[in-house]
Structures are given as C-alpha cells and as structure tokens.
Amino acid sequence: MAGVIHFADQRGGEDGSREPGPVAFSPRGEAVPRVTWTLRLALRVLVASAWAGLLVLAGVWCWSDLSGRLPTAAGLCRVMGLTLIAMGQFVFAAVVADRLCPGASAWVRTPTQVIAGATYLLGLVLLLLMFAGVIRQ
C-alpha cells in the first residue's frame, strides 16, 4: 500500500526475509530508525567499555603499585584496588554485556552481576569503615 509505513520487527523484514527491517525497537518498545539505534548502541558500548576498563586499570594500579609505594596504607590500597576492579566488572556486565547479548541466559547474567555488585558494595563499606577508623590496618 502506498503511503503506509510498516514497521518491521528485529527478526527480519516484512516479507519474512532475513534482512533486517528499517526500524529497530528500543528496550522500552519505542520504534527507532535502525541507523540511529545502532549508533546509540555503539556509542553506549564504547563509552561504557572505556569506563569499565579505566576502573579495572585503576584498581590494578591501586592493588599492585600504590600499595608498594604506601606501605603504611597497603591494606587500604588493596581494598580500594579490589573495589575498583569489582566496579569495572559490574559496569561491563550491567551496561555492555546486557546490551550486546540481550538474549543471554538469566542463570549466567544474574550471578555475575550480583557477585560483582556485592563485591564492590562490600569494598565500599570496608573503605568507609577504614576511613572512619573503625577497622585498623
């Protein structure tokens, strides 16, 4: 029909072909032109991957190099390093992996995010207790 726009779903075109349609659907169910959706996804993945990578690198630096430079605060540096590494893993799992693999099994996805999230929350609590002087190194 001329003048009528048909929205194709993510599985393929309207005629059942394997070619993707002109429109993708966001997680909220909004119809978005496929090019815009792809660029948004690519930008989100790139920024979140860089963020997660920087968190992990900062954590490794705190764990290894900073604890050697500050021997009096070695325990604090190790806890901070572990917390930063867990934060990077959580950001990558929650933001990047969920977007790139939306059909991944919840049996794999959920424990990964829960363990990383719990580790970094525990690390934050330990850091706060160390800064407050409740826990001595």
Phi, psi and omega per residue, in radians:
M1 nan 2.259 -3.126
A2 -1.306 2.418 3.075
G3 1.464 0.009 3.133
V4 -1.883 2.248 3.123
I5 -1.654 2.172 3.077
H6 -1.841 2.283 3.112
F7 -1.594 2.185 3.088
A8 -1.532 2.630 3.114
D9 -1.509 -3.133 -3.036
Q10 -1.283 -0.280 -3.074
R11 -1.405 -0.337 -3.132
G12 2.859 -3.025 -3.104
G13 -1.311 3.070 -3.110
E14 -1.182 -0.488 -3.097
D15 -1.508 0.156 3.114
G16 1.489 0.061 3.136
S17 -1.264 2.911 -3.141
R18 -1.432 -0.114 3.117
E19 -1.220 2.347 3.126
P20 -1.196 2.606 3.123
G21 -1.336 3.060 -3.096
P22 -1.314 -0.159 -3.036
V23 -2.245 2.408 3.013
A24 -1.944 2.895 3.129
F25 -2.044 2.274 3.119
S26 -1.270 2.919 3.094
P27 -1.012 -0.412 3.104
R28 -1.492 -0.003 3.105
G29 1.542 0.172 -3.136
E30 -1.435 2.426 3.070
A31 -1.385 2.155 -3.092
V32 -2.265 2.400 3.059
P33 -0.967 2.385 -3.018
R34 -0.986 -0.666 -3.129
V35 -1.122 -0.783 3.120
T36 -1.090 -0.763 -3.124
W37 -1.128 -0.724 3.141
T38 -1.146 -0.726 3.118
L39 -1.159 -0.708 3.101
R40 -1.086 -0.769 3.138
L41 -1.112 -0.777 -3.140
A42 -1.096 -0.747 3.132
L43 -1.136 -0.751 3.124
R44 -1.096 -0.749 -3.135
V45 -1.157 -0.744 3.139
L46 -1.119 -0.810 -3.120
V47 -1.164 -0.781 -3.126
A48 -1.190 -0.622 3.094
S49 -1.152 -0.727 3.107
A50 -1.131 -0.731 3.128
W51 -1.082 -0.844 -3.140
A52 -1.109 -0.718 3.127
G53 -1.109 -0.729 3.110
L54 -1.147 -0.655 3.079
L55 -1.093 -0.774 -3.136
V56 -1.148 -0.765 3.120
L57 -1.095 -0.720 3.091
A58 -1.111 -0.661 3.104
G59 -1.150 -0.739 3.101
V60 -1.129 -0.689 3.106
W61 -1.105 -0.798 3.118
C62 -1.095 -0.737 -3.098
W63 -1.126 -0.798 -2.996
S64 -1.666 -1.000 -2.976
D65 -1.431 -0.809 -3.054
L66 -1.186 -0.624 3.133
S67 -1.176 -0.470 3.062
G68 -1.337 -0.549 -3.135
R69 -1.382 -0.481 3.131
L70 -2.077 1.347 -3.059
P71 -1.110 -0.447 3.133
T72 -1.295 -0.395 3.138
A73 -2.048 0.571 -3.075
A74 -1.108 -0.711 3.136
G75 -1.121 -0.742 3.103
L76 -1.084 -0.745 -3.138
C77 -1.151 -0.648 3.130
R78 -1.204 -0.725 3.097
V79 -1.136 -0.724 3.112
M80 -1.111 -0.713 3.115
G81 -1.107 -0.784 3.117
L82 -1.105 -0.691 3.120
T83 -1.123 -0.757 3.117
L84 -1.142 -0.689 3.097
I85 -1.109 -0.774 3.122
A86 -1.121 -0.655 3.083
M87 -1.083 -0.765 3.112
G88 -1.092 -0.725 3.111
Q89 -1.128 -0.699 3.134
F90 -1.160 -0.766 3.119
V91 -1.060 -0.780 -3.131
F92 -1.127 -0.781 -3.108
A93 -1.164 -0.735 -3.039
A94 -1.405 -0.596 -3.041
V95 -1.755 -0.845 -3.032
V96 -1.465 -0.961 -3.053
A97 -1.111 -0.663 3.113
D98 -1.154 -0.534 3.137
R99 -1.396 -0.677 -3.106
L100 -1.365 -0.523 -3.119
C101 -2.223 1.214 -3.078
P102 -1.182 -0.338 -3.131
G103 -1.639 0.192 -3.134
A104 -1.132 2.610 -3.101
S105 -1.131 2.407 3.102
A106 -1.167 -0.399 3.112
W107 -1.200 -0.399 3.097
V108 -1.674 -0.776 -3.035
R109 -1.159 -0.847 -3.025
T110 -1.117 -0.886 3.124
P111 -1.077 -0.613 3.127
T112 -1.083 -0.824 -3.132
Q113 -1.230 -0.644 -3.134
V114 -1.177 -0.754 -3.134
I115 -1.145 -0.805 3.127
A116 -1.119 -0.755 3.136
G117 -1.142 -0.738 3.130
A118 -1.166 -0.655 3.122
T119 -1.118 -0.780 -3.113
Y120 -1.290 -0.537 3.048
L121 -1.192 -0.700 3.074
L122 -1.099 -0.711 3.091
G123 -1.092 -0.717 3.109
L124 -1.118 -0.711 3.111
V125 -1.124 -0.776 3.105
L126 -1.074 -0.726 3.103
L127 -1.077 -0.772 3.114
L128 -1.078 -0.736 3.118
L129 -1.169 -0.609 3.095
M130 -1.210 -0.738 3.116
F131 -1.154 -0.602 -3.139
A132 -1.325 -0.229 3.139
G133 1.545 0.102 3.133
V134 -1.239 -0.725 3.097
I135 -1.838 2.207 3.121
R136 -1.683 2.590 -3.137
Q137 -1.422 nan nan
